[in-house]
Amino acid sequence: MISTAIPGTTSTHRPGQRWHTTTFRWLSAYAAIFSISFMALLGFLEYSVGAAMEREADSAIRWQIRYFDSKSDDRIASVIGRRLERENGHTNYYGLFTPDGQELAGDIPNVPSGLKFAHQGDSLVSQFGRTLVLEQESSRPTVRVMGEIRDNGLMLVIGRNLSDVRHVREELTKALIGGGILCLVVSLATGILLSLRQMRRVSDMRRVTIRIANGDLAQRLPVGGRDELDMLSHLVNHMLDEVERLMNEVKGACDGIAHDLRTPLVRLRLQLANLAERVRTSGDETTAGLIASARTEADSILDRFGAMLRISEIGALQRRSGFDEVMLQTLVDELCDLYLPLAEEKSIRLLSSTDSVEPVHADRALLFEAFSNLLDNAIKFAPESGEVSVMLRSCESGAQLVIADNGPGIPVSERHAVLNRFYRIEKTRHVPGTGLGLGIVSAIIRLHDFELRIGGEDRGTTITINCWPHNLQ
């Protein structure tokens, strides 16, 4: 079944969409950039602090090598021994080895592999040490070592303990990581709070916009943020003021014209009735027929004005203070009982089926008027000995009313248009009517936030009304 819904009565907002907003995307980009920048800064600090400490250790080792250069070869071992005896905290490490790698003195057990040795007397400015871990019985200290080959071929290795320095660097790194994470968390929390605040404002604007789109032009967008949204709200509110003023002026003019014309038309109808009475006594059948035709046209015009004023009256209902709980099952049963004689007069089978459904919050009189218009149309357009069915059923989201007939049907291309005022499809223009019945139904359905769908196959019309709110307020 092809169906047509009244435009503007549905909303497709999903809760997850709030995480696809521009605000959240910018927040995510900021968090990613901040994290990458912080990690780069951390790596740079790690490299800079480590390089500075190694340069400091190399400088201290160079001074010690120059000190040992001033000592004779036969005193090197004794000098190393005395230094180790006075060593407090084991800051320095020493090793003296024969050309074939035999240990002669010091606490470095082996010649470090891969260590480049300078020759005694060479400039040590371009000489850099090597960081390694000494394998000792009680500990594995991290040291920075530098070596020199003396004139007699002995290899002197001097090291400086980097364990304390490395411990300081590790603590500094932990502090930087902890501080960075704290800053990131605070930044994200602040950004999320600001984002939620903006989303609350956008949500409020959205709710008001839905009400405006449904015809409540008295609504205005909330202001007070003093930002771009606030500026936009002021502009939209100013536009709405102008639109409401112009529409009220047009509506007032149209209602005034309708009221002003209705009075003389009523007088004209009465005058035609009086004239018809006089003509009837004179026996002029031709004049009587013309007067009867004029009275019919006057009645048709009055019906049109009455329907137009009714639509304006329904559209002007801004508040729903008159709404109450309505039992749809009782209402539909009363409606079918009322129209059963009319259906029998046309030899039409009126089938009804009503389930027990939950009450709806609505105006009972307006719903009865809308449903009776639909049922009246179904009986009017159903063929002689045709069939009209009325079904009230309970769905997952609420009550649903279906009114179907086997009449000429409404073409798919005209199903939106028939809800407008005065529109009548070509193949039913011969049936008396004003073309305003579905306009009244449409106005009532919009007022209740219900949904009306027009369906049917090649022949017949099916009207489905979903009696539950479709707007997410």
KENUTI-158232 format. One line per 10 residues: for each residue x negated, y, z of N, C-alpha, C. Coordinates in steps of 0.1 Angstrom, whole numbers. Layout:
<pts>
X/Y/Z/X/Y/Z/X/Y/Z; ...
</pts>
This chain:
<pts>
-8/-12/0/0/0/0/-9/12/0; -6/21/-10/-13/34/-10/-6/43/0; -14/50/8/-8/59/18/-14/73/17; -6/83/22/-10/97/22/-8/102/36; -18/108/43/-16/113/56/-15/128/56; -8/134/65/-8/148/66/-22/153/69; -28/162/61/-41/167/62/-43/174/76; -55/172/81/-59/180/93/-54/173/106; -48/161/106/-44/155/118/-53/144/124; -64/142/117/-73/132/122/-87/138/124
-95/132/133/-108/136/136/-117/124/137; -129/125/131/-139/113/131/-151/116/139; -150/123/150/-162/126/158/-167/113/165; -179/110/165/-185/99/173/-194/104/183; -193/98/196/-202/103/207/-217/103/203; -221/93/195/-235/92/192/-240/104/184; -231/112/178/-236/123/169/-243/133/177; -241/135/190/-248/145/197/-263/143/197; -268/131/194/-282/129/193/-287/131/179; -278/134/170/-283/137/156/-282/152/153
-281/160/163/-280/175/161/-294/181/159; -294/193/154/-306/200/151/-314/203/164; -307/206/174/-313/208/187/-321/196/192; -315/184/191/-322/172/196/-334/169/186; -332/171/173/-343/168/164/-355/177/167; -352/190/169/-363/199/173/-370/195/186; -362/191/195/-367/187/208/-376/175/206; -372/165/198/-380/153/196/-392/157/189; -392/166/179/-404/170/172/-413/177/181; -408/185/190/-417/192/200/-423/182/209
-416/172/214/-422/162/223/-433/154/216; -430/151/203/-440/143/195/-453/152/193; -451/164/189/-463/173/187/-470/175/200; -463/177/211/-469/180/224/-478/167/228; -472/155/226/-479/143/230/-491/141/221; -490/143/208/-502/141/200/-513/152/203; -509/164/205/-518/175/208/-525/172/222; -517/167/231/-523/164/245/-533/153/244; -530/142/236/-539/131/235/-552/135/228; -550/144/218/-562/149/211/-571/158/220
-564/166/229/-571/174/239/-578/165/249; -571/154/253/-577/145/263/-589/138/257; -588/134/244/-600/128/238/-611/137/236; -608/150/233/-619/160/232/-626/162/245; -617/163/256/-623/166/269/-632/154/273; -627/142/270/-634/129/274/-648/130/267; -648/133/254/-660/133/246/-669/144/251; -664/156/254/-672/168/258/-678/165/272; -670/161/281/-675/158/295/-686/147/294; -683/136/287/-693/126/286/-706/130/280
-705/138/269/-717/142/262/-725/152/271; -718/161/278/-725/170/287/-732/163/298; -726/153/304/-732/145/315/-744/137/310; -743/132/297/-754/125/292/-766/134/289; -763/146/284/-773/156/281/-780/160/294; -772/161/305/-778/165/318/-787/154/323; -783/141/321/-791/130/325/-804/129/317; -803/131/304/-815/131/295/-825/141/299; -820/153/302/-829/164/306/-836/160/319; -829/154/329/-836/150/341/-846/140/339
-843/130/330/-852/119/327/-865/125/320; -863/134/311/-875/140/304/-884/147/314; -879/154/324/-887/160/334/-895/149/342; -889/138/345/-896/128/352/-907/121/343; -904/119/330/-914/114/321/-926/123/321; -924/136/320/-935/146/320/-943/145/333; -935/142/344/-942/141/357/-951/129/357; -946/118/352/-955/106/351/-966/107/341; -964/116/331/-975/118/321/-987/124/328; -984/131/339/-995/138/346/-1003/128/356
-998/116/357/-1005/106/366/-1013/97/357; -1024/92/363/-1033/83/356/-1026/69/355; -1031/61/346/-1025/48/343/-1025/39/355; -1036/39/363/-1037/30/374/-1029/34/386; -1023/46/386/-1015/51/397/-1000/50/394; -996/46/382/-982/46/378/-974/37/387; -979/25/389/-972/15/397/-970/19/411; -980/25/418/-979/30/431/-969/41/432; -969/50/422/-960/62/423/-945/57/422; -943/47/413/-930/41/412/-925/35/425
-935/28/432/-931/21/444/-927/32/455; -935/42/456/-932/53/466/-919/59/463; -916/62/450/-903/68/447/-891/59/450; -893/46/448/-882/37/451/-880/37/466; -891/38/474/-889/38/489/-882/50/494; -884/61/488/-878/74/492/-864/76/485; -860/67/476/-848/69/469/-836/68/478; -827/78/478/-815/79/486/-803/79/477; -795/68/479/-783/67/470/-786/61/457; -799/57/455/-803/50/442/-798/58/430
-803/70/429/-800/78/418/-808/75/405; -821/72/408/-830/69/397/-834/54/397; -838/50/385/-842/36/383/-855/37/375; -864/28/378/-877/28/371/-881/13/367; -889/13/356/-894/0/352/-907/2/344; -918/-6/348/-931/-6/342/-933/-20/336; -936/-21/323/-938/-33/316/-950/-34/308; -956/-46/307/-967/-48/298/-963/-48/284; -972/-47/274/-968/-46/260/-959/-58/255; -961/-70/262/-953/-81/258/-940/-83/267
-937/-72/275/-924/-72/282/-925/-78/296; -937/-80/302/-938/-85/316/-935/-74/325; -927/-76/336/-924/-66/346/-936/-64/355; -940/-51/357/-951/-48/366/-946/-41/378; -937/-32/377/-932/-25/389/-918/-19/385; -910/-15/396/-897/-9/394/-886/-18/397; -874/-13/395/-862/-21/398/-854/-24/385; -859/-20/373/-853/-24/361/-859/-38/357; -851/-49/357/-857/-62/355/-863/-65/341; -857/-59/331/-861/-63/317/-861/-50/309
-869/-51/298/-870/-40/289/-856/-39/281; -849/-28/282/-836/-27/275/-837/-29/260; -829/-38/255/-829/-41/241/-824/-29/233; -831/-26/222/-827/-15/213/-831/-2/217; -839/-1/228/-843/12/233/-855/17/225; -854/30/219/-865/35/212/-875/42/222; -888/39/220/-898/44/229/-906/55/222; -908/66/230/-917/77/225/-931/74/230; -941/80/223/-955/78/227/-959/89/237; -968/85/246/-973/95/256/-978/107/249
-974/119/253/-978/131/248/-969/137/237; -960/128/231/-950/133/221/-940/143/228; -935/152/219/-924/160/224/-911/152/226; -905/154/237/-893/146/240/-880/154/237; -881/165/230/-869/173/228/-859/166/219; -864/159/209/-855/151/200/-853/137/205; -858/134/217/-856/120/222/-843/120/230; -835/110/227/-822/108/235/-822/95/241; -816/94/253/-815/82/261/-804/73/256; -803/61/263/-793/51/259/-786/47/272
-773/46/271/-765/42/283/-763/27/282; -765/21/294/-764/7/295/-760/3/309; -756/-10/311/-752/-15/324/-763/-25/328; -769/-22/340/-780/-30/346/-774/-42/353; -779/-54/350/-774/-66/356/-782/-68/368; -777/-65/380/-784/-67/393/-776/-77/402; -782/-81/412/-776/-92/420/-763/-87/427; -764/-74/433/-752/-70/441/-743/-60/433; -748/-55/422/-740/-44/415/-744/-44/400; -735/-37/393/-738/-35/378/-737/-20/375
-747/-13/379/-746/2/377/-747/6/363; -741/17/359/-742/23/346/-753/33/347; -763/32/338/-775/41/339/-778/46/325; -784/58/325/-789/64/312/-804/62/312; -810/55/302/-824/52/302/-831/58/290; -844/61/292/-853/66/282/-867/60/284; -874/57/273/-887/50/275/-898/57/268; -910/53/273/-923/59/267/-934/48/267; -941/48/257/-953/39/256/-965/47/260; -972/43/270/-984/51/275/-996/47/266
-1007/55/268/-1018/53/259/-1025/39/261; -1023/33/273/-1029/19/275/-1020/8/271; -1008/12/264/-999/2/259/-988/-2/269; -988/2/281/-978/-1/291/-965/7/287; -953/0/289/-940/6/286/-934/11/299; -931/24/300/-925/30/311/-910/33/308; -901/28/316/-887/30/314/-881/37/326; -875/49/324/-869/56/335/-854/58/333; -846/55/343/-831/55/342/-825/64/352; -813/69/349/-806/78/359/-792/72/360
-788/71/373/-775/65/376/-763/74/371; -754/68/363/-743/76/358/-730/71/365; -731/62/375/-719/56/381/-710/67/387; -717/75/396/-709/86/403/-704/96/393; -712/99/383/-707/108/373/-695/103/365; -697/90/362/-686/83/354/-673/82/363; -675/80/376/-664/80/385/-657/93/385; -665/104/385/-659/118/385/-651/120/372; -657/115/361/-650/116/348/-637/109/348; -638/97/353/-625/89/353/-614/95/362
-618/101/373/-609/108/381/-603/120/374; -612/127/367/-608/139/359/-598/135/348; -601/123/342/-592/118/331/-579/115/337; -579/108/349/-566/105/355/-558/117/359; -565/127/364/-558/140/367/-552/146/354; -560/146/344/-555/152/331/-543/144/326; -544/130/326/-533/122/322/-520/125/330; -522/124/343/-511/127/352/-505/140/350; -513/150/349/-508/164/347/-501/165/334; -507/159/323/-501/159/310/-487/152/310
-486/141/316/-474/134/317/-463/142/324; -468/148/336/-459/156/343/-453/168/335; -463/174/328/-458/186/319/-449/181/308; -452/169/303/-443/164/292/-430/161/297; -429/154/309/-416/151/315/-408/163/318; -415/173/324/-408/186/328/-403/193/315; -412/193/305/-408/199/292/-396/192/286; -396/178/286/-385/171/280/-372/173/288; -374/173/301/-362/175/310/-356/188/307; -365/199/307/-360/212/304/-353/213/291
-360/207/281/-354/208/267/-341/201/266; -339/189/273/-327/181/273/-316/189/280; -319/196/291/-309/204/298/-304/215/289; -314/222/283/-310/233/274/-302/227/262; -306/215/257/-298/209/246/-284/206/250; -283/200/262/-270/197/267/-261/209/269; -267/220/274/-260/232/275/-255/237/262; -263/237/252/-259/241/238/-248/231/233; -250/218/236/-240/209/231/-227/211/237; -227/215/250/-214/218/257/-207/230/250
-215/240/247/-210/251/240/-204/247/226; -212/239/219/-207/235/206/-195/226/207; -194/218/218/-182/209/220/-170/218/223; -172/229/231/-161/238/234/-156/245/221; -166/249/213/-163/256/201/-155/246/191; -159/233/191/-153/223/183/-138/221/187; -136/220/200/-122/218/205/-113/230/201; -119/242/203/-111/254/199/-108/254/184; -119/250/176/-117/250/161/-107/241/157; -106/229/163/-96/219/160/-82/225/162
-80/232/173/-67/238/176/-64/249/166; -74/256/162/-72/267/152/-68/260/139; -75/249/135/-72/243/122/-58/237/122; -53/233/134/-39/228/135/-29/239/136; -33/251/134/-23/262/133/-22/271/145; -29/269/156/-29/277/168/-39/289/166; -34/299/159/-43/310/156/-46/319/168; -39/317/179/-41/325/191/-54/321/198; -60/309/194/-72/305/201/-84/313/196; -94/314/205/-106/321/201/-119/313/206
-129/314/198/-142/307/202/-147/313/215; -153/305/224/-159/310/236/-171/318/233; -174/329/241/-186/337/239/-192/338/253; -204/344/253/-211/346/266/-226/341/266; -230/335/255/-244/330/255/-254/340/251; -250/350/244/-259/361/240/-271/355/231; -267/347/222/-276/341/212/-269/340/199; -275/332/189/-270/331/176/-256/325/176; -253/315/185/-239/310/186/-230/320/190; -234/329/200/-225/339/205/-222/349/194
-232/353/186/-230/362/175/-221/356/164; -222/343/161/-213/336/152/-199/336/158; -198/333/171/-184/333/177/-178/347/176; -185/357/178/-179/371/177/-174/373/163; -182/369/153/-178/372/139/-165/363/136; -165/351/140/-154/342/137/-141/347/144; -143/352/157/-132/357/164/-126/370/158; -135/378/153/-130/390/145/-123/386/133; -128/376/126/-121/371/114/-107/366/117; -107/358/129/-94/352/133/-84/363/137
-89/374/143/-80/385/147/-73/390/134; -81/392/124/-76/398/111/-66/388/104; -70/375/104/-62/365/98/-48/364/105; -49/364/119/-37/363/127/-28/375/124; -34/387/124/-26/399/122/-19/399/108; -27/395/98/-21/394/84/-10/384/83; -12/372/89/-2/362/88/10/365/96; 9/372/107/20/377/115/28/387/107; 21/396/100/27/406/92/35/399/81; 29/389/74/36/382/63/48/375/68
45/367/80/56/360/85/68/368/90; 64/380/96/74/389/101/82/394/89; 75/398/78/82/403/66/91/392/60; 86/380/59/95/369/53/107/366/62; 104/365/75/116/363/85/126/374/84; 121/386/83/130/397/82/138/397/70; 132/393/58/139/392/46/150/381/47; 145/370/53/155/358/54/167/362/63; 164/369/74/175/373/83/184/384/76; 178/393/69/185/404/63/194/398/51
189/389/44/196/383/33/207/373/38; 205/367/49/214/357/54/228/364/57; 227/376/63/240/382/67/248/386/55; 243/392/45/252/395/33/256/382/26; 248/372/26/252/359/20/264/353/28; 264/354/41/275/349/49/288/357/45; 286/370/44/298/378/41/303/375/27; 293/372/17/297/369/4/305/356/4; 300/346/12/307/333/12/321/335/18; 323/343/28/336/345/33/345/352/23
340/362/16/347/369/6/351/359/-5; 342/350/-9/346/340/-19/356/331/-14; 356/327/-1/367/319/4/380/326/4; 380/339/7/393/346/7/398/347/-7; 389/350/-17/393/351/-31/398/338/-36; 391/327/-32/396/313/-36/410/311/-31; 413/315/-19/427/313/-14/437/321/-22; 434/333/-26/443/341/-34/445/335/-48; 434/330/-54/434/325/-67/443/312/-67; 441/304/-56/448/291/-55/463/293/-56
468/304/-49/482/307/-49/487/312/-63; 478/318/-71/482/323/-84/482/312/-95; 475/301/-92/475/290/-101/465/291/-113; 456/300/-112/445/301/-122/434/291/-120; 435/279/-126/425/269/-124/411/272/-128; 410/279/-139/396/283/-144/389/292/-134; 396/302/-130/390/311/-120/387/304/-107; 396/295/-103/394/288/-90/381/279/-92; 379/273/-103/367/265/-105/354/273/-105; 355/285/-111/343/294/-110/340/299/-96
350/302/-89/348/306/-75/343/294/-66; 348/282/-69/343/271/-61/328/268/-64; 324/270/-77/310/269/-80/301/279/-74; 307/292/-73/299/303/-67/298/300/-52; 308/294/-45/308/291/-31/297/280/-29; 296/270/-38/286/260/-36/272/265/-37; 270/274/-47/257/281/-48/253/289/-35; 263/296/-30/261/304/-18/258/295/-6; 265/284/-5/262/274/6/248/269/4; 244/266/-8/230/261/-11/220/271/-6
222/284/-10/212/294/-6/212/296/9; 223/295/16/224/296/30/216/284/37; 218/272/31/210/261/36/195/263/35; 191/268/24/177/271/21/171/281/32; 179/292/34/174/301/43/174/295/57; 184/287/61/184/281/74/172/272/76; 169/264/65/157/255/66/144/263/68; 143/274/60/131/282/61/129/288/74; 140/293/80/139/298/94/136/287/104; 141/275/102/138/264/111/123/260/111
117/260/98/103/257/97/95/268/104; 98/280/102/91/291/109/92/290/124; 104/286/129/106/285/143/98/274/149; 97/263/142/89/252/147/74/255/146; 70/262/135/56/266/134/52/276/144; 61/284/150/58/294/159/57/289/173; 60/276/176/59/270/189/44/268/193; 39/277/201/25/277/205/23/268/217; 32/267/226/31/259/238/40/247/238; 37/238/246/45/225/246/51/223/260
55/234/266/61/234/279/74/226/279; 81/225/268/93/217/267/91/202/264; 79/198/263/76/184/261/79/176/274; 83/163/272/86/154/283/84/140/277; 85/130/286/85/116/282/97/113/274; 95/107/262/106/103/254/106/88/251; 117/81/253/118/67/251/122/65/236; 112/61/228/114/61/213/124/50/210; 124/39/217/134/28/214/148/33/215; 151/40/225/165/45/227/168/55/216
158/64/213/161/74/203/163/68/189; 155/58/185/157/51/172/170/44/172; 174/37/183/187/30/183/198/40/181; 198/51/187/208/61/186/209/66/171; 197/68/165/196/73/152/202/63/142; 200/50/144/205/40/135/220/39/136; 225/40/149/240/40/151/247/52/144; 240/63/144/246/75/138/247/74/123; 237/68/117/237/68/102/242/55/96; 246/45/105/252/33/100/265/35/91
274/44/96/286/46/88/282/52/74; 273/61/73/269/67/61/263/57/51; 255/47/57/249/37/49/260/27/44; 270/24/52/281/15/48/289/22/37; 291/35/38/299/42/28/292/40/14; 279/40/13/272/38/1/269/23/-2; 274/14/6/272/0/4/257/-3/6; 250/4/15/236/2/17/234/-6/30; 226/-16/29/222/-24/42/212/-17/50; 216/-13/62/207/-6/71/201/-16/81
189/-20/80/183/-30/89/174/-23/99; 175/-26/112/168/-20/122/161/-30/131; 149/-27/135/142/-36/144/133/-27/154; 136/-27/166/129/-19/176/123/-27/187; 110/-25/189/103/-32/200/102/-22/212; 100/-28/223/97/-19/235/84/-13/234; 83/0/234/70/7/233/69/17/244; 56/21/246/53/31/257/60/44/254; 64/51/264/70/65/261/59/74/256; 64/84/248/55/94/242/58/108/248
48/116/249/50/130/254/54/139/242; 67/143/241/72/149/229/84/157/233; 89/164/223/102/171/223/112/162/217; 122/157/225/131/147/220/140/152/208; 145/165/210/153/170/200/146/172/186; 133/176/187/126/178/175/123/165/168; 119/155/176/117/141/170/130/136/164; 141/138/171/154/133/165/156/140/152; 154/153/151/156/160/139/147/155/128; 134/152/131/125/147/121/128/133/116
131/124/125/135/111/121/148/110/114; 157/119/118/170/119/111/169/124/96; 160/134/94/157/139/81/151/127/72; 142/120/78/136/109/70/146/98/67; 155/94/77/165/84/74/175/89/65; 179/101/66/189/107/57/184/106/42; 171/110/40/165/109/27/165/95/22; 161/85/31/160/71/26/174/67/22; 185/70/29/198/66/25/203/73/12; 199/86/11/203/94/0/197/89/-13
184/85/-13/177/81/-25/178/66/-28; 183/58/-18/184/44/-21/195/41/-31; 194/32/-39/204/29/-49/217/23/-43; 228/23/-50/240/17/-46/237/2/-43; 242/-3/-31/240/-16/-26/225/-19/-24; 218/-8/-21/204/-10/-18/201/-13/-3; 189/-11/1/185/-15/14/175/-5/20; 178/-2/33/169/7/41/166/0/54; 153/0/57/149/-6/70/142/4/79; 145/3/92/139/11/102/132/2/112
119/3/114/112/-6/123/103/2/133; 105/0/146/97/6/156/89/-5/162; 76/-4/162/67/-15/167/56/-9/175; 50/-17/183/39/-13/192/26/-17/186; 17/-7/184/3/-10/179/-7/-8/190; -19/-11/187/-30/-10/197/-31/5/203; -29/15/194/-31/29/198/-18/35/202; -6/29/201/6/35/205/18/30/196; 29/38/196/41/34/189/39/38/174; 46/30/166/46/33/151/60/31/146
65/41/139/78/40/133/76/39/117; 84/30/111/83/28/97/97/28/91; 100/37/82/112/38/75/110/36/60; 116/26/55/114/22/41/127/20/33; 127/23/21/139/22/12/134/16/-1; 144/12/-10/140/6/-23/145/15/-34; 144/29/-31/148/39/-41/137/41/-52; 138/53/-58/129/55/-69/114/57/-65; 112/60/-52/98/61/-47/92/75/-51; 80/77/-45/73/90/-47/60/87/-54
57/93/-66/44/90/-72/33/94/-63; 22/87/-65/10/89/-57/5/103/-58; 5/109/-70/0/122/-73/8/133/-66; 21/130/-62/30/140/-56/32/138/-41; 25/129/-35/28/126/-21/23/137/-11; 13/144/-15/9/156/-7/19/167/-9; 23/169/-22/31/181/-26/45/180/-19; 51/168/-17/64/167/-12/65/173/2; 54/174/9/54/179/22/55/194/23; 53/201/11/54/215/10/68/220/9
71/233/11/84/238/10/89/238/-5; 102/235/-7/109/236/-20/104/226/-30; 94/218/-27/89/209/-38/99/197/-39; 102/194/-51/111/182/-54/105/175/-66; 104/161/-65/98/154/-76/108/154/-88; 103/152/-100/111/153/-112/123/144/-112; 121/131/-109/131/121/-111/142/121/-100; 141/130/-90/152/132/-80/158/146/-80; 155/154/-90/160/168/-90/175/168/-92; 181/157/-97/195/157/-99/203/154/-86
196/150/-76/202/147/-63/203/161/-55; 214/164/-50/216/177/-43/206/178/-31; 200/190/-29/191/192/-18/183/205/-19; 177/209/-9/169/221/-9/154/219/-11; 149/207/-9/135/205/-10/127/209/3; 135/211/14/128/216/26/129/206/37; 135/195/35/136/185/46/123/179/51; 114/175/41/101/170/45/92/181/50; 95/194/46/87/205/52/90/206/67; 103/204/71/106/205/85/100/193/92
100/181/86/94/169/92/79/171/94; 72/177/84/58/179/84/55/189/96; 63/200/97/60/209/108/62/203/122; 72/194/123/74/187/136/62/178/139; 58/170/129/47/160/131/34/168/135; 32/179/128/19/186/132/20/192/146; 32/196/150/33/201/164/30/191/174; 34/178/171/31/167/181/18/161/179; 10/165/169/-3/158/167/-1/144/163; 10/140/157/12/127/152/7/126/138
8/114/132/3/112/118/14/107/109; 16/113/98/27/108/88/20/103/76; 24/91/71/18/85/59/29/82/50; 27/85/37/37/81/27/31/70/18; 39/59/17/34/48/9/45/42/1; 43/31/-5/53/24/-13/47/20/-26; 53/10/-32/48/5/-45/55/13/-57; 57/6/-68/63/13/-79/77/18/-77; 84/10/-69/98/15/-65/99/14/-50; 105/24/-44/107/25/-30/97/33/-23
101/38/-12/92/47/-4/91/42/10; 79/42/16/77/38/30/70/49/37; 77/54/48/72/65/56/68/58/69; 55/61/73/50/55/85/45/67/94; 50/67/106/47/78/116/40/71/128; 27/75/129/19/70/141/21/80/152; 28/75/163/32/84/174/22/85/185; 10/89/181/0/91/191/-9/102/187; -15/110/196/-23/121/193/-36/117/185; -39/123/174/-50/120/166/-61/131/167
-59/141/175/-69/152/177/-76/149/190; -90/149/190/-98/147/202/-99/160/209; -92/163/219/-92/176/226/-103/176/236
</pts>
